[in-house]
Amino acid sequence: MHIPPYDNKNAPIVDVDDALVPLNYFNIVKLKKGESFDYAVPGYETCVVPATGLIEVTAAGFTATELGGRGVDVWDGEPEGVYVPSGAEARITCLSDAAEVFVAGARFDDVLEPFAVRADEIDLVQYGSDDTKTHRKIKHILGQKQHDRVGRLLVSELFTVGAGGWSGFPSHKHDTDRLPDETRHDETYNFRFKPNYGSGLQMLQRIDNEPGDAYHIVDGSTICIDKGYHPCCVLPGYEMYYFTILGGLSQRSLKQYFQPTHAEQLHTIPGIMDMVAKFK
């Protein structure tokens, strides 16, 4: 499902028990200097990631100050985040002139300890190639390095490298718990483009070799993936970013099932198995 950009007034874009992606939670919070935003999401662990601006986050007796610091957009510096335990009361305070903050969540009942993820702790993987039009960079905020400190939530930032190209290819899905072949992970994206008038396409093919759906995505678009194969692309001449939230049903590690029709492409894209290994 495509949710076009709108002024959500700091209210969740994907709320708890969403009809399509009940394992996910997503909010965008916009603040001016000195303003604060308080939230708690019972039954969901969350991660606070400033898209732009500098913030302070307090949760469960823990404080992380001067978090973030990116300027004009998500390409202007490295991401940082704070893990907030399930149901914990959290406060986000803007320290810069303005801040735009992503709040990602996944359903999880156990209460763990809060912690910060600084820029030098980001787990980076880059794969693909210009020749295959699949060159991209992934910055894991809650990834493999935090595997034993988080319940079911995976949070990453994905960038196309260069201008134009495909992401999420070879096409894959993760909508059914059937280990060792696949896990159920609901997924939510928020897209940005550089320049911001760029745009792209999100495909969603629910059954192999049968026609699916396609959504025109623009700067600020949110996509919710409940089931099916879901590659996306950006127009030539533009760069694309998407903030990614994954929430597992029974485990944190993501096991992708690659579309049989296109599975042979796994052998044509450099480094793709390194990418697969990092979603843990």
N, C-alpha and C positions, 0 to 999 in steps of 0.2 A: 504493500500500500504506500502511496505517495502522499505526504503531508506537505503542501506548499508552504513557503516561508510566511510567517505572520507574526504580529506582536503578541506573544504569549503572556506578557505582563508578569513574568516570573512564575507562571503557573505551569505545571508539568505538561509537556508535549505528549509524552507517553506515560500515563499514570499507572499506578499499581493495578494488577489484574486486568490489564489491557486485553481486549477481545482477540487481537491477533498475536501479540507477543507478551503473554502474561508473565514471562520470566524476566522481562526487561523493565527498566524505568529510565526516563530521560527528561531533563529539564534544562533550559537555558536561562540563566540569571544575568540580568544587566544592572549594573550599579554605577553610581557616581562616587566621587571621593568622599569618604567618611560614612557612606551608607552601608548598612548591614542587611543580610538576609538570613533568617533562621528557618531550618527545616528538620524534619525527622520522617523517616519512611519505615514504619513498622514492617518487619518481614523481608526487608531488602537491604543488603549491604550496598554502599555507594562509594563513588570516587569523584572528588571535586577536581576539575582540571580547568584552569583559566585559559580560554582561547586567546584572549588578549588582556593586558593589564596586569597589575600587581595586587595580590590579595593576602589576607590572613585568614586562616581556617582554624577554628577551635572545635573539638569534638571529644567527648568522653574523657575530659581532663587533659587532653593533648592539644598543643598549639603549634602550628607551622606558620611562621611569618615570612613576608617577602617571597611569596610563592608565585612563580610565573615571571612576568616581566616582558612578555612579547608586546611589540608595538602595534603597528598598523594592521597586521593580519597574522594568520597561523604560520606563515612562511618566515616570520620575523623573529627567529629564535627557537629554542628547544622547549618541549613541553615539560611540565611538572604536575604532580598531583598529590592528593591526600586521600588515603583510604579511611572511610568512615564505617564503623561497625553497624551491623544490622540494627535498625531502630534507634540508633543514637541521635541525640539532639546535636545539631551542628550549626555553627554560625560562620558565614562568609562576610568579611569586611573588605571593602575596597580601599586600597592604599594609594593608588594612582588616580589620575584625573577621571578615568572611567575604566570599567572592566566588563568583559563578557565571559561568563563562566559556564562550562558544561558540568552537569551533574549526571553521572551514569550510574545505573543500578542493576542489580540482579537479585532475584528471589533467593533468600538464604536465611534460615532461622537462627543458626548459632551466632553467638556474639564473640567476635575476635578483638584484637587490639588495634587501635588506630596507628597509622604511620605515614610519613611523607616519602614521596619518590621524587628525588631531585634530578636535575638534568643529566648529571654524570652517572645516574643509575638506570637510565632508559636503556632498554634492550633493543638494539637496532639490527635490522636485517634488510638487505637490498638484493633484489633478484630480477630476473628477466633480462631483456635486451632491447635495444632500439630496433634491431632487425625483425624481432618477433612482435613488436609494438606492445610489449608487456613489461616495460622497464618501470619498476616502482620501488619505493622505500617504505618500510614499516617501522614505526617507533612504538614499541610496546611500553605502556605506562604501568599497567598491571599485567605482566607477562610471565615468562618462565622464571625470571629472577625472584619473583614474589610468590612462587608456587605454593609454598608452605605457610603463607601468611594471609591468604585470601580463600574465601569459600568457593563460589561458583562464577565470580565476575572476571571477565577479561576485557581490558580497555586498551585500545591502540589508536594511533593516528596513521593514516595511509596517504601517501603522496605519489602521484604520477611523476616520473622523472622525464624531463624534457617537455615537449608540448604535443599533446594528443596521445592516444593509445588506450589500451584495455587494462582492466583490473579485475581480479576475481576469475581469471581464466587460467587453465581450463575450468570450465563450468563445474561447480560442485554444489552439494547440498549438505545440510546437517539438521534434518527435521525429524529423525526417528532414532530412538535408542535401540541399537542392535549391534552391540559390540561383538567382535572387534572391528566391524566394518564402518560404523557410523555412530555418532552421538546426537542427541537432541539439544541444540543450542538455538534459542531465539536470538535474532540479530537486529540491531537498530543502527542506522547511519545518519550523520548530518554532513551535508556536502558544502564545500566552499570552492570557488574558482578564482583563478588569477589570470588576467584581470577579472573583476567580479561580475562582469557582464557575460562571461563565458558560460557554457552549459554542457550537458552531456546526456547520457541515456542509461537508465537502469533496466536491464532485462530480467524477466522472471518466467522461467519455463518449468512448469510443475511436473510435466511428464516428458520423459525422453522422447525426442523426435515428434512431438506434437506442438502445435503453435501455442505460445504463451502470451505474456503481456509485456509492454514496454512503457516506461514513464520518462517524460522529459524532465530532467533534474536541473535546477538552477541554484544560484548561490543562496544557501540557507535551507534547501530542501531537506526533509527528513524522510527516510525510507524505512519501513518495517518489513522484515522478511520472516514470514511464518513457515513457509515450506517452498521447496523447489530450487532449481539451479539459477544462480543469480549473478552473472557477470555484469560489469558496467564499463562505460567508456566516456572519454572526454573528446570534444571537438578538436580537430587539428588547430594548432596555434595557441592553445590554452593549457594551463596546468590545473590539476584537480586534486583536492584533499577531501578525505572523509574521516570523521570521528566515528569510531566503531565500538559498539557495545555488544558483547556476547554474554549470555547467561545460560548455563547448562541446567538440564533437568535433574541429572543424577551424578554428574561429576564436573570438574572444572576443565580438564583437558579436552580440547576440541578434536574430534575425529571426523575429518571431511570425507565425503563419498564423492568421488569424481564421476562426472557424467560419462557413461560407457562410450557414447558416440565420439567424445572428444578426448578420451583418456590417453590416447597415444601422444597427445600434445605435451604430456608430462615429460617426455623425453626430448622435447625441442626447446624448452624454456630453461635457461641456465639458472641454477640455484633454487629451483622451486621447492625441492625437498627440504632445504634449510628453512624456508618459510613455513612449511607444514609442521616442522619439528618445534617451532617457536611458540605455537598456540597451546601452551600448557599452563 
